Amino acid sequence: MTNSPACCGASSHAPRLTAPGEAAQRHADTLRFVLFEARPAGLLFPQLTHASGLSPSQVRSGLAALRDIIAENGWPPLIWTRADGYQLGAERAALEAYERAVPPVHHRHRRPTRRRPLAR
């Protein structure tokens, strides 16, 4: 009978109950419910944290997962403004104002600078 140490295959840790990303999906569902309840108003981050009962880290991962879910399903976007916070399913006027306020992303490709020879 061989004695193998715990580090070589036998794990003393409890088995993982959820797959990676399942927790973020649950947090996204919670946040979606909370934001729908707050409509048409938005919620600032601390309000969202308090209303959902999630930690700030869980809210951040839930928001990221919620953005992915929204994009996959073609739902109206989750928007954020300094004044109103996070809004889900905002009215058309709010969406248009958000689109006007967010600058487009421009990817600049800078030409490499030439190095000048050192003066001797």
N, C-alpha and C positions, 0 to 999 in steps of 0.2 A: 504494500500500500504506500503510495507516494504522498508525501506532504508537500503541497504546493502553497507558497505564500499567497496571501490575499491580493497582492499587487499583480499577480501573473494570471489573471483571468477570473478568479472568484471575487466578486464585488461585494463589499459590505454595505454599499449604498442601496437605498430602496429603488425599485425600478421607476423609470420616468413614466408618469401617468398621462402626460399630454405630449403631443408632437410639437416641435419647434414652431412657433407662430400661432398656435392655438390660443394661447393666452392673449396675444395681441388682437386676435379676432374677437375674443370675448370682450376685451376692453373697447374695441371699435363699436361693437353692438351696444354696449352700455352708453358710450358717448353719443352715438346716433340717437338713442332713445332720449337722453337728456337734452340734446340740441333740438330735437323735434318738439319736446315739451316746452322749450323756451321760445319757440318761434312766435312771431317774426323777430323778436329781440335776439341779440347775440349774447354770448357769455365770455367774459374775460377768463384768462387761464386760471386764476385762483378760484373764480366762481365755478368753472367747469370741474376743477379738482374737488371742490367741496360738494357740489351737487351730485357728482358721480360716485363719491366715496372712494375714488382711486388715488393712489399716490401720484405725485408729479411725474415720476418716471413712467408709470403705467399710462397716464394720460398722454404723454409724448408718444409712446409706442402705439397706443390706440389711435391717436390722430394720424400717424403714418399709415397704419393699416386701413383706417377709414378712407384716407385719400386713395389708396389702391383699390378698395372696394368700389368707391364712387367712379373711378376711371374705368374699371372693368365693366360696370353696369350701365355706364353712360348717364348717370344721374347728374343733376345740377351740382356745381362744384361747392366744396367747402371753402368759404372765404374768411379772411381775417382782416379786420381794420383796427386801428389803434383805439378808435372811439367805441366801437361796438363789440369787439372781440371776435370770437368764432361764430359764424352763422352758417346754417345748413338750409339749403332750399330757400335762399333769400329771394326777395321780390326782384322783378326785372330791373327796376330802377337802381336797386342796390348792386346788382350784378354789373350793370352798365357803368356805374360810377367806379366800381372796383376795377373793371377792365381799363378804364381811362386812367386810373391812378397808378396802376402797376406798369412800370416802364418795360418795354420789350427787352428781351435778352439779346444782346449783340455779342457775338464771339469775334473778338479782334485777333487777328493773326499778325503779330508784330514781326517785322523783318528783323533778322538778327543784326545787331549793331556791329560795325567793324571795329576791330581793335586797332588802335593807333600804335605804331611802333614806338617803343620807349626811346626817348632822347638819349643819345650817348655822349 
